[in-house]
C-alpha cells in the first residue's frame, strides 16, 4: 500500500468545531493546527491516540469505527470482544453473560479474546527466553504505541516484540477453523473486534506487519453497549455460564495496565500507561537511562485499555470490576502451555514483516537546505514571545516557527498577535 495513503480513525466535524485550541494543545505529536477557526489534522503527524476526541468540549471529533449494520455484509459473523467489555456492565455481570448477549444480537460466533491473551503471555515468555536482543523488549499490543515509536522514536523500532497482538492472532485462528468447519471460503467470514479505542481501525485498515489484517472491522463498545444491555436486562441467569471453565483470569487482566506483564514470569518488567508517561519512559529508553528491564508494556490510554475513549463505564469502576473478575477466575493457566510452545515454533504468533521506522519529514530533503532552514527557524523563534498561547493556530511558538520555515500557505509572522502589538 502506498505510503501516501494514510488512514486515520478520527475526523473533525466542521459544523461543531469552533477552533477553541483545546484539542491542539492536547495533541502529543503536535499534529493539529487551527485554520480559519477550524481544527485541521496533519495526517503525517497523527498517531491516532484519540486525545483530541477525549478532550473536545464541543463533541466535534468523531471516531471512525465499523457500524454494527456492517456485520450483515458477511455470511458468517464473528464477534471478538476485547476483555475491556467485561468491565462495562457492573461487577455482577459475568463474561459468559456478555458473550451470550453478543450472540443474541446477531453474531454467529462469539469468541473470548482473553483466552488468546493468556496464550500470548506464554508466547512472550518464549520470545524473551530465546531472543537475547537488546533490552527492553517493548510490547506490540497497542497500535498507537507502535505508531508513536515509528514517528517519535524510530531508533527504538527494533525493540518492539515481533509478535502480533492477541486480537490478530485470535482472528487468524478463527477464520481457518470456521472455514474448515462450515466448508465456506474464508472471505465470507466477517470477524469484528469489539474495541475500546478507535485506533484499532487503523491497524485493521493499514496493518504495519502484514499484507492484510485478519480482522474485518472494529465496533465501538459505545455503539454496541445499549444492544448488549437490553439483552442482559431480559436474561435468565440460570444456566448462562456455559463456558465459565474456559474464562481466563490471566487474559482478562490484559484490560488494565500491568495485565500483560502479570501473565509473564519476568520480574524485570515495567508497565506504563497514558500518552505522556509513555513518551517520558520511551525518552528514557532512548537515552539509555532505563537499564536492567526485560519487558516494557506501554499502553497509550490511562490505566490501560479500560481508559479507552470508546468505553462507557468510569475507568476507575471498570478497573475494580476487572480486578474482581481476576480474583474470581484465578491466575492459573487455562491453556495447554506445551501446545502454545508448539505454535510458537511454527511462528504462529510472529509478524509477517518487520515494523519500519517512519520519522517525520525533515525540514528539507537536501541536507544543506535543511540546515539553512533550521537556522532560520532558530532566528524566528528568538523573536517570538515563547508564551505558547496558540492564538496563531499552532500549539506553541516552536511549531509556529517551523510552519513558517516549511512555507505553510497564507502563514506570516504577523500571525503572532504579540509581535503585531
Secondary structure, DSSP 8 states (H G I E B T S, - for coil): --TT----SEEE-TTT----SHHHHH-TT--EEEETTEEEE-TTT-----HHHHH-TT--EEE--B-GGGGGGSSEEEEEE-GGGGGSS-TT--HHHHHHHHHHHT-SEEEEHHHHHHHHHHHHHHHHHH---SS-EE----HHHHHHHHHH-GGGGGGB-SB--HHHHHHHHHHHHHHHHHT--GGGEEEEEEESSTHHHHHHHT-SSSSS-S-SEEEEHHHHHHHHHHHHHT---SS--TTGGG--HHHHGGGSTTHHHHTS--SSEEEEESHHHHHHHHHHHHTT---S--EEEEESSTTSGGG-TT--S-HHHHHHHHHHHHHHH-SS--S-HHHHHHHHHTTTTB-SS---------S-SSHHHHHHHHHHHHHHHHHS------TTSSSSHHHHHHHHHHT-TT--GGG-HHHH-
